[in-house]
Amino acid sequence: MAVIPVDIAGRPYEVRVGAGLLAELVPQCRGRLRKRGVPIITDSNVHAAWGAVVEASLRDNGHEPHWRILPPGEATKSWDELAATVNWLLSLEVERGDHIIALGGGVIGDLTGFCASVLKRGCKFIQVPTTLLAQVDSSVGGKTAINTPAGKNLVGAFHQPSLVLADLSALETLPERDLLAGYAEVVKYGLIDDADFFAWCDTNAAAMLAGDSQLREYAVAHSVASKARIVAEDEFETTGKRALLNLGHTFGHALEAETGFSTRLLHGEAVALGMVIAARYSARRELMPRASAEHIARHIGEIGLPASLKALDLDCDGARLVEHMLHDKKMDGGTLPFLLLRGIGQTYLDKQVSLEDVAEFLDEELARG
């Protein structure tokens, strides 16, 4: 098992990465489950796959699970589900010192974390991510949120978990499409500031995704360590360092909005395509070599993720996609910063990007074969 510390001032915690952690849930959470009843928030897919394992671990160690089983998908990150889940937790008389368990992917982690942040002005929670995307990204760092009609993740809070347990066994039951979508957040760390890790991905990603256990542990642990380092430097995204973690997200969120936040385009798929678009736009502005941008697109495409806008068959133009971007939570003083690249492993924040130029570029990408 790999153990990665997240050194948040005053609230440090560990991310543990290994196989079999769900079966060892209670020993792994030792000292944190202080009551017999344990509230667990999950979705129906995860409960079907892993509910019995978690329940056995709890009951064998003298605990009684209280399940809240929600529908899978982005629609669960809503005001209605937030209110209903908070009321459910209140009905269980959850106290500030208690721990709520978030068992699932990014949707469950985001919703549970936000509930924990507002319940009695802040109670504790444990992230138990079951998707590759959640294990390497959304479960670490304390960003929690719900979606609204105005856009994705626009209502939320920074609220760090007490512990993260990333069980690699959970990846074995993950549909291939979801596994690939999670890989976007793995390769992202190479593109941000670690060209050597991108080279590792180039060589090893296919075998890792095919099931090599050692490669999976390395990919998850390295990604978590990269995020932990950035989060420790800039927990509340005030210096611009943490903003680098949003590479691909501005373009990606616009594509998610245009496709109705539906299964037509998963979040990880949108991020993957968003990184390709960011690289190609950077090359168009002569910030990075065009060959490097196409290297990124080729790698993402060969893995099986979307690497061109044309493939989405969107019924819109560049201006409409830019309109979605205007609801981005990174808007500041009417300006939208963009994460661009000077090369592989050289991402930076550019606050001088013309949205008209972006719209024109997106029109070119929509017409591209």
C-alpha positions in Angstrom: 0.0 0.0 0.0 1.3 3.5 -0.9 0.6 6.2 1.6 0.7 9.8 0.4 0.5 12.7 3.0 -1.5 15.8 2.1 0.1 18.5 4.2 -2.7 21.0 4.6 -1.8 23.5 7.4 -3.5 22.4 10.6 -5.5 19.6 8.8 -3.1 17.1 7.4 -4.4 13.7 6.2 -3.4 10.6 4.3 -4.3 9.1 1.0 -3.8 5.4 1.1 -3.6 3.5 -2.3 -3.8 -0.2 -2.5 -5.9 -3.3 -3.2 -8.4 -4.6 -0.7 -9.0 -1.5 1.3 -12.8 -1.7 1.1 -12.7 -5.1 2.9 -10.5 -3.5 5.5 -12.6 -0.4 5.9 -13.0 -0.4 9.6 -9.3 -1.2 10.4 -8.3 1.6 7.9 -10.6 4.0 9.6 -9.5 3.1 13.1 -10.2 5.9 15.6 -12.6 7.7 13.3 -15.8 5.6 13.5 -16.7 6.5 17.1 -20.3 5.4 17.0 -22.0 2.1 16.2 -24.0 3.7 13.4 -22.0 4.8 10.3 -23.6 7.0 7.6 -22.5 6.0 4.1 -23.5 7.9 0.9 -23.1 6.0 -2.4 -24.9 5.4 -5.7 -26.8 2.4 -6.8 -24.1 1.1 -9.2 -21.4 1.2 -6.5 -23.7 -0.3 -3.9 -24.5 -3.2 -6.2 -20.8 -3.8 -6.7 -19.3 -3.1 -3.3 -22.1 -2.6 -0.8 -21.9 -6.2 0.6 -18.1 -5.9 1.1 -18.4 -2.6 3.0 -21.4 -3.8 5.0 -19.5 -7.0 6.1 -16.5 -5.0 7.2 -18.7 -2.7 9.3 -20.9 -5.4 10.8 -17.9 -7.7 11.5 -16.4 -4.9 13.6 -19.5 -4.0 15.5 -20.9 -1.2 13.4 -24.3 -0.7 11.7 -24.2 0.9 8.3 -26.8 3.6 7.5 -27.0 3.7 3.7 -28.1 6.5 1.5 -28.2 5.2 -2.1 -28.5 7.8 -4.8 -28.9 7.6 -8.6 -25.6 7.6 -10.5 -24.8 10.6 -12.7 -24.2 14.3 -12.7 -27.9 15.1 -12.0 -27.4 13.9 -8.4 -25.2 16.9 -7.7 -28.2 19.1 -7.3 -29.9 21.4 -4.7 -32.6 18.9 -4.2 -30.3 16.0 -3.4 -28.1 18.3 -1.2 -31.1 19.3 0.9 -32.5 15.8 1.1 -29.1 14.3 2.1 -28.5 17.0 4.7 -31.9 16.3 6.2 -31.2 12.6 6.2 -27.9 13.2 8.1 -29.7 15.4 10.6 -32.3 12.6 11.1 -29.4 10.3 12.0 -28.3 12.9 14.6 -24.8 13.2 13.0 -22.5 15.3 15.2 -19.6 17.5 14.2 -17.1 15.0 15.4 -18.7 12.1 13.4 -17.4 10.9 10.0 -19.6 10.5 7.0 -18.3 8.0 4.4 -18.4 9.0 0.7 -18.3 5.7 -1.3 -18.2 6.3 -5.0 -17.0 8.5 -7.8 -16.6 12.2 -8.1 -20.3 12.9 -8.0 -20.7 11.2 -4.6 -17.5 12.7 -3.3 -18.5 16.2 -4.3 -22.0 15.9 -2.9 -21.0 14.2 0.4 -18.2 16.7 1.0 -20.5 19.6 0.5 -23.0 18.2 2.8 -20.2 17.7 5.4 -19.1 21.3 4.9 -22.5 22.8 5.8 -23.8 20.3 8.3 -23.6 21.9 11.7 -21.1 24.4 10.2 -18.8 21.6 9.3 -18.4 17.9 10.2 -15.9 15.3 9.1 -16.0 12.9 6.2 -13.9 10.1 4.6 -13.4 9.8 0.9 -13.5 6.2 -0.4 -13.2 6.8 -4.2 -14.2 3.9 -6.5 -13.4 5.4 -9.9 -10.0 6.1 -11.4 -11.0 9.8 -11.9 -12.0 10.2 -8.2 -8.9 8.3 -6.9 -6.4 10.5 -8.8 -8.2 13.8 -8.6 -11.6 14.7 -7.1 -11.2 12.9 -3.8 -8.0 14.8 -2.9 -7.8 18.5 -2.1 -11.1 19.4 -0.5 -13.1 20.9 -3.4 -16.8 20.1 -3.0 -19.7 21.3 -5.1 -23.1 20.8 -6.7 -24.2 21.8 -10.2 -26.9 24.5 -10.9 -28.8 25.5 -14.1 -26.1 28.3 -14.4 -23.3 25.8 -14.7 -21.1 23.1 -13.2 -19.7 23.2 -9.7 -20.7 26.8 -9.2 -22.0 26.3 -5.6 -19.6 24.6 -3.2 -16.9 24.9 -0.5 -13.4 23.9 0.3 -13.7 21.2 2.9 -10.8 18.7 3.3 -11.5 15.0 4.1 -10.0 13.3 7.2 -8.8 10.3 5.1 -8.8 9.0 1.6 -8.9 5.3 0.9 -8.3 4.5 -2.8 -8.9 0.8 -3.3 -7.5 -0.3 -6.6 -9.7 -3.4 -6.5 -12.7 -1.1 -7.2 -11.2 -0.4 -10.7 -11.7 -4.0 -11.7 -15.5 -3.5 -11.7 -15.4 -0.1 -13.4 -16.8 0.0 -17.0 -14.0 0.5 -19.6 -15.4 3.9 -20.6 -15.3 5.2 -17.1 -11.7 3.8 -16.6 -10.6 5.6 -19.8 -12.3 8.8 -18.6 -10.4 8.7 -15.4 -7.1 8.3 -17.3 -7.5 11.9 -18.5 -6.9 13.1 -15.0 -3.8 10.9 -14.8 -2.1 12.2 -18.0 -3.0 15.7 -16.9 -0.3 15.7 -14.3 2.3 15.0 -16.9 1.1 17.9 -19.1 1.0 20.3 -16.2 4.6 20.3 -15.0 6.1 16.8 -15.3 7.2 15.9 -18.8 8.9 12.7 -17.5 5.5 11.4 -16.2 3.9 12.2 -19.6 6.7 10.0 -21.1 5.9 7.3 -18.6 2.2 7.5 -19.6 3.2 7.3 -23.3 5.0 4.0 -22.5 2.8 2.4 -19.9 -0.7 3.8 -20.1 -2.1 1.0 -22.3 -0.8 -1.8 -20.0 -1.9 0.1 -16.9 -5.4 0.5 -18.3 -5.5 -3.2 -19.3 -5.0 -4.1 -15.6 -1.4 -4.3 -14.6 -1.6 -3.9 -10.9 1.9 -2.4 -10.2 1.4 0.1 -13.0 -2.0 1.1 -11.6 -0.6 1.6 -8.1 2.2 3.8 -9.5 -0.2 5.8 -11.7 -2.6 6.5 -8.9 0.1 7.2 -6.2 2.1 9.4 -8.5 -1.0 11.4 -9.5 -2.1 11.8 -5.9 1.4 12.9 -4.9 1.4 15.5 -7.7 -1.9 16.9 -6.6 -1.1 16.8 -2.9 2.0 18.9 -3.6 0.1 21.6 -5.6 -2.8 21.7 -3.0 -0.4 22.1 -0.1 1.1 25.1 -1.9 -2.2 26.7 -2.8 -5.2 25.2 -0.9 -7.7 27.9 -1.8 -6.5 28.6 -5.3 -5.3 32.1 -4.4 -1.8 32.2 -5.9 -2.7 30.6 -9.3 -0.7 27.4 -8.6 -3.7 25.2 -7.9 -5.5 26.6 -11.0 -3.0 24.6 -13.1 -5.0 21.5 -12.0 -7.9 22.8 -14.2 -6.0 22.2 -17.5 -8.6 21.2 -20.1 -11.5 22.0 -17.8 -12.5 25.4 -19.3 -12.9 23.9 -22.7 -14.2 20.7 -21.2 -16.9 22.2 -19.1 -18.2 24.2 -22.1 -18.5 20.9 -24.0 -20.2 19.3 -21.1 -22.7 22.1 -21.0 -23.3 21.9 -24.7 -24.0 18.2 -24.4 -26.3 18.7 -21.4 -24.0 17.3 -18.7 -25.1 13.9 -19.9 -23.6 10.5 -20.6 -23.1 11.7 -24.2 -19.8 13.1 -22.9 -18.4 12.0 -19.5 -16.4 14.6 -17.4 -13.1 12.8 -18.0 -13.7 12.6 -21.7 -14.5 16.3 -21.8 -11.2 17.1 -19.9 -9.2 14.9 -22.3 -10.6 16.7 -25.3 -10.3 20.0 -23.5 -6.5 19.4 -23.1 -6.2 18.5 -26.8 -8.0 21.8 -27.6 -5.8 23.8 -25.2 -2.7 22.3 -26.7 -3.8 23.0 -30.3 -4.8 26.6 -29.4 -1.4 27.1 -27.7 0.2 25.8 -30.9 -2.0 28.1 -33.0 -0.7 31.0 -31.0 2.9 29.7 -31.5 3.3 29.2 -27.7 4.3 25.5 -28.2 5.5 23.4 -31.1 2.6 22.1 -33.3 4.3 18.7 -33.2 4.0 18.6 -29.4 0.3 19.5 -29.6 -0.3 16.7 -32.1 1.7 14.3 -29.9 -0.8 15.1 -27.0 -3.8 14.6 -29.4 -2.3 11.4 -30.8 -1.7 9.9 -27.3 -5.1 10.7 -26.0 -6.8 9.4 -29.2 -4.8 6.2 -29.3 -5.8 5.5 -25.6 -9.4 5.7 -26.8 -10.5 9.1 -25.6 -12.0 11.8 -27.8 -9.3 13.9 -29.5 -11.3 16.0 -31.9 -14.4 18.2 -31.8 -15.6 16.9 -35.1 -16.2 13.5 -33.4 -18.8 14.9 -31.1 -21.0 16.1 -34.0 -22.1 19.2 -32.1 -24.8 21.5 -33.5 -23.2 24.8 -32.5 -20.5 27.2 -33.3 -17.5 28.5 -31.5 -19.4 31.5 -30.1 -21.9 29.3 -28.4 -19.1 27.3 -26.7 -17.5 30.5 -25.6 -20.9 31.6 -24.2 -20.8 28.6 -21.9 -17.4 29.6 -20.7 -18.7 32.9 -19.5 -20.3 30.9 -16.6 -17.0 29.5 -15.6 -16.3 30.0 -11.9 -12.8 31.2 -12.7 -14.2 34.4 -14.3 -12.5 37.4 -12.5 -13.4 41.0 -13.2 -15.0 40.0 -16.5 -11.9 38.2 -17.7 -11.6 34.5 -18.1 -8.1 33.1 -17.6 -7.1 30.2 -19.8 -4.6 27.4 -19.0 -2.3 27.1 -22.0 1.0 25.3 -22.7 4.5 26.3 -23.7 5.3 22.7 -24.1 4.6 19.3 -22.7 4.9 19.7 -18.9 4.8 23.5 -19.2 1.3 24.7 -18.4 0.7 28.3 -17.4 -2.2 30.6 -16.7 -2.9 33.2 -19.4 -5.1 36.2 -18.4 -4.9 38.0 -21.8 -6.8 35.6 -24.1 -9.3 37.1 -26.5 -12.6 35.3 -26.4 -13.3 36.3 -30.0 -10.0 34.6 -31.0 -11.0 31.5 -29.0 -14.4 31.4 -30.8 -12.7 31.7 -34.2 -10.3 28.9 -33.3 -13.2 26.7 -32.1 -15.0 27.2 -35.4 -11.9 25.9 -37.1 -11.8 22.9 -34.8 -15.5 22.1 -35.3 -14.8 22.0 -39.1 -11.6 20.0 -38.7 -11.7 16.4 -40.0 
